[in-house]
Amino acid sequence: MTGAERFLAGCRREDVDATPVWFMRQSGGSLPGYRKLRERHDVMHIARTPELSAEVTLEAADRLGTDGAVLFADVMLAAQAMGVELELAPTGPVIARPIRSATDVLGLRTIDAEADLGFVAEAIRLTRAGIGPRAAVIGIAGGPFTVAAYLIEGGPSRDQLVAKRLMFGSPQVWFALVDRIADATVEYVRSQVSAGAQAVQLFDSWAGSLAPLDYDTFVAPWARRILKAIRAAGVPAIHFAASGAALLERLAKDADVVGVDAGQSLRTARERLPACAVQGNLDPARLAGGPRAVTAGVERVLEEAGNAVGHVFNTGHAVPRDTDPGILAGIVDLVHERTTRAPTELATVNGPAPVRRR
Amino acid sequence: MTGAERFLAGCRREDVDATPVWFMRQSGGSLPGYRKLRERHDVMHIARTPELSAEVTLEAADRLGTDGAVLFADVMLAAQAMGVELELAPTGPVIARPIRSATDVLGLRTIDAEADLGFVAEAIRLTRAGIGPRAAVIGIAGGPFTVAAYLIEGGPSRDQLVAKRLMFGSPQVWFALVDRIADATVEYVRSQVSAGAQAVQLFDSWAGSLAPLDYDTFVAPWARRILKAIRAAGVPAIHFAASGAALLERLAKDADVVGVDAGQSLRTARERLPACAVQGNLDPARLAGGPRAVTAGVERVLEEAGNAVGHVFNTGHAVPRDTDPGILAGIVDLVHERTTRAPTELATVNGPAPVRRR
């Protein structure tokens, strides 16, 4: 199987010749080409320049040998297209004028994905052409809670207290805001798929701070609208929230793959989501813990994932920017090697579950 | 029942005349006496001066009418007694010389609770004398992961990456460090109970970022040693971790009460912990969301808690410092009113579960 086939089969819970692998935030970080580019350009410039974004995305997938090539982009690009002025500080996006009122929400523009975010589509086209079948091109978008929380807080925050206060205290403003965000994000993910994205991951990184019933009221309808748009465009929808253990079944609605963070048991996640693929969940802190910590972590993920179809190997959170690319490349090889299935096993489509060759 | 009786019965899963209430970080914040003290003293000075710490603790319990009076103290006091130089910045403790090596660990002192932390014991004695039976005095201590992570990181962090890298990469240094922390914390909690603390909460706020199997290896043995010491001293042990949904059963081992954060369903937590009391889990963001958000939040917590014994009402995370004390006092009244049980119901010890009067 090609990398792209392997990744897509993993997402669709079909048989694979080995477990597909990619890493959240694999593009960028410590790769030599990226570091060189960063000497001359800021992150937003790279993300908004198709040739540079594609170059960085391709460098990562080719150097690391991953089955997915996740686009170098920022979760706030759609918000930027809505007219929000933002800067990317080292800790995350900083918003010049946070959204705090109905008037602020009304000031947000309806996006025209082609005109406003055409550079992302072009980056995807270039990446797709460059990577060929070696890896699937994965688009990304920010989830409704995370994008709304950034817009209200004005930047990263530990507990999203300002955003949640507005959500609980002025629900009509909140609903109007997530509605605008969802509209824009639907256009955005459609344009990504039209341009050639073979899957899209919705990063609702902060949604795990919500009580499940509040998630149902304040986030789920808009998240599901976006996930449905991804699937309607014909590609798998991947849904991720950090600290998402209490939300797993909710995240799985209208998603093909649920990203499982490192603070959970992947085994438990598999049991709770029997009809959905799972992605994860190596603790990124292990990447700098030396070879034994890495190997033990990879082995545990594979053991907890088990032999059933529908596991995509990934880290449980974004890869730290100072990670040695050699470690990541080694993990790709290790996962592929440990999970290789013989052709005869693959052929037994309706037979017993494929057995992992050790 | 007195407030102290109500709180202790709640912790011990005995019948109560109403659900007991307290709030994490209820002491301090926006109370007038505390604000006045803060004009002249920093937080650490108040925490280390028995008369001031007791004054602030008493002010909160009396003004708010809570059934628990949680000591105004910092989770890093025991570490400070081990010789660690630290300052309390607005975002949390900042360590002058972070612990990063075996030599650093060896440099930590063995504590003498009486000599090094006698001011905490004295604050507890004063609080106990001042509050009488109106509320139970609750001691606090930092959990092994959280204290170790602070010491290694050198301050607050979003993902504890530096600490976890050391944990995975140099496990022997980690084990030596948490062993020292546990030794000191055992002495510390014993001295708190000797002085009159009627329960102790172990705050392992950050432990939820660990995979359950890593929690078992790197934290659980030391947490359980501390919890056992609290119980052996004769009072209930309360165990709290934020984002703890994947760890609930683990947190319940050797604990009487598990603190449930706001990102979980309290109903699910009750189902998973049939033999343990639960505490929580109002989302603190609701406190500034207006009366409807508060009332709806309280009602949901009470409904999810159900009528079975063993629920202590609390927020799911620490109360924000700018919270209006009137809101908190109103919640105490509301919870007591909504959960009042008639004396005849209380008398039916082995009969059907008490029915809440609406």
HADDOCK unambig.tbl for C-alpha pairs under 7 A between the chains (distance, minus, plus):
assign (segid A and resid 158 and name CA) (segid B and resid 158 and name CA) 6.97 0.50 0.50
assign (segid A and resid 161 and name CA) (segid B and resid 285 and name CA) 5.60 0.50 0.50
assign (segid A and resid 164 and name CA) (segid B and resid 285 and name CA) 5.62 0.50 0.50
assign (segid A and resid 165 and name CA) (segid B and resid 285 and name CA) 5.05 0.50 0.50
assign (segid A and resid 165 and name CA) (segid B and resid 286 and name CA) 6.15 0.50 0.50
assign (segid A and resid 165 and name CA) (segid B and resid 288 and name CA) 5.94 0.50 0.50
assign (segid A and resid 165 and name CA) (segid B and resid 289 and name CA) 5.23 0.50 0.50
assign (segid A and resid 166 and name CA) (segid B and resid 289 and name CA) 6.87 0.50 0.50
assign (segid A and resid 168 and name CA) (segid B and resid 286 and name CA) 5.99 0.50 0.50
assign (segid A and resid 168 and name CA) (segid B and resid 289 and name CA) 5.16 0.50 0.50
assign (segid A and resid 168 and name CA) (segid B and resid 293 and name CA) 5.78 0.50 0.50
assign (segid A and resid 169 and name CA) (segid B and resid 289 and name CA) 3.73 0.50 0.50
assign (segid A and resid 169 and name CA) (segid B and resid 290 and name CA) 5.65 0.50 0.50
assign (segid A and resid 169 and name CA) (segid B and resid 293 and name CA) 6.37 0.50 0.50
assign (segid A and resid 208 and name CA) (segid B and resid 263 and name CA) 6.31 0.50 0.50
assign (segid A and resid 209 and name CA) (segid B and resid 263 and name CA) 4.89 0.50 0.50
assign (segid A and resid 210 and name CA) (segid B and resid 262 and name CA) 6.85 0.50 0.50
assign (segid A and resid 210 and name CA) (segid B and resid 263 and name CA) 4.75 0.50 0.50
assign (segid A and resid 211 and name CA) (segid B and resid 262 and name CA) 5.70 0.50 0.50
assign (segid A and resid 211 and name CA) (segid B and resid 263 and name CA) 4.15 0.50 0.50
assign (segid A and resid 211 and name CA) (segid B and resid 264 and name CA) 5.13 0.50 0.50
assign (segid A and resid 211 and name CA) (segid B and resid 265 and name CA) 6.31 0.50 0.50
assign (segid A and resid 212 and name CA) (segid B and resid 263 and name CA) 6.81 0.50 0.50
assign (segid A and resid 212 and name CA) (segid B and resid 264 and name CA) 6.23 0.50 0.50
assign (segid A and resid 212 and name CA) (segid B and resid 265 and name CA) 6.22 0.50 0.50
assign (segid A and resid 243 and name CA) (segid B and resid 243 and name CA) 6.11 0.50 0.50
assign (segid A and resid 245 and name CA) (segid B and resid 245 and name CA) 6.01 0.50 0.50
assign (segid A and resid 245 and name CA) (segid B and resid 246 and name CA) 6.01 0.50 0.50
assign (segid A and resid 246 and name CA) (segid B and resid 245 and name CA) 6.00 0.50 0.50
assign (segid A and resid 246 and name CA) (segid B and resid 264 and name CA) 5.56 0.50 0.50
assign (segid A and resid 262 and name CA) (segid B and resid 210 and name CA) 6.85 0.50 0.50
assign (segid A and resid 262 and name CA) (segid B and resid 211 and name CA) 5.70 0.50 0.50
assign (segid A and resid 263 and name CA) (segid B and resid 208 and name CA) 6.30 0.50 0.50
assign (segid A and resid 263 and name CA) (segid B and resid 209 and name CA) 4.88 0.50 0.50
assign (segid A and resid 263 and name CA) (segid B and resid 210 and name CA) 4.75 0.50 0.50
assign (segid A and resid 263 and name CA) (segid B and resid 211 and name CA) 4.14 0.50 0.50
assign (segid A and resid 263 and name CA) (segid B and resid 212 and name CA) 6.80 0.50 0.50
assign (segid A and resid 264 and name CA) (segid B and resid 211 and name CA) 5.13 0.50 0.50
assign (segid A and resid 264 and name CA) (segid B and resid 212 and name CA) 6.24 0.50 0.50
assign (segid A and resid 264 and name CA) (segid B and resid 246 and name CA) 5.56 0.50 0.50
assign (segid A and resid 265 and name CA) (segid B and resid 211 and name CA) 6.32 0.50 0.50
assign (segid A and resid 265 and name CA) (segid B and resid 212 and name CA) 6.23 0.50 0.50
assign (segid A and resid 285 and name CA) (segid B and resid 161 and name CA) 5.61 0.50 0.50
assign (segid A and resid 285 and name CA) (segid B and resid 164 and name CA) 5.63 0.50 0.50
assign (segid A and resid 285 and name CA) (segid B and resid 165 and name CA) 5.08 0.50 0.50
assign (segid A and resid 286 and name CA) (segid B and resid 165 and name CA) 6.16 0.50 0.50
assign (segid A and resid 286 and name CA) (segid B and resid 168 and name CA) 6.00 0.50 0.50
assign (segid A and resid 288 and name CA) (segid B and resid 165 and name CA) 5.94 0.50 0.50
assign (segid A and resid 289 and name CA) (segid B and resid 165 and name CA) 5.24 0.50 0.50
assign (segid A and resid 289 and name CA) (segid B and resid 166 and name CA) 6.88 0.50 0.50
assign (segid A and resid 289 and name CA) (segid B and resid 168 and name CA) 5.15 0.50 0.50
assign (segid A and resid 289 and name CA) (segid B and resid 169 and name CA) 3.74 0.50 0.50
assign (segid A and resid 290 and name CA) (segid B and resid 169 and name CA) 5.65 0.50 0.50
assign (segid A and resid 293 and name CA) (segid B and resid 168 and name CA) 5.79 0.50 0.50
assign (segid A and resid 293 and name CA) (segid B and resid 169 and name CA) 6.40 0.50 0.50
